Amino acid sequence: MGTLNVRTDEAMETALNALTGDTRSRSEAVRYALLRAYKEMLLEQAEKDAERLNADPDDQAEMLAIQRFMGVTE
């Protein structure tokens, strides 16, 4: 496992104080925030992918063909 050093400013300190509260250490708060941001990024990408697939009927047909090949759908 690696170590990360971060310089904080006043806004970062405010955010860290809000995220730590009485239950989390500063390290736990940073890990939580990074994982939350990563999850949000993945969800945004999934939404973009879904919009793209819904916009292009050829992509939908290709996805259906792949699902049939994999035995996921009939």
Stockholm file with secondary structure:
# STOCKHOLM 1.0

chainA/1-74         MGTLNVRTDEAMETALNALTGDTRSRSEAVRYALLRAYKEMLLEQAEKDAERLNADPDDQAEMLAIQRFMGVTE
#=GR chainA/1-74 SS CCCCCCCCCHHHHHHHHHHHTTTCCHHHHHHHHHHHHHHHHHHHHHHHHHHHHHHCHHHHHHHHHHHHHHTSCC
#=GC SS_cons        CCCCCCCCCHHHHHHHHHHHTTTCCHHHHHHHHHHHHHHHHHHHHHHHHHHHHHHCHHHHHHHHHHHHHHTSCC
//
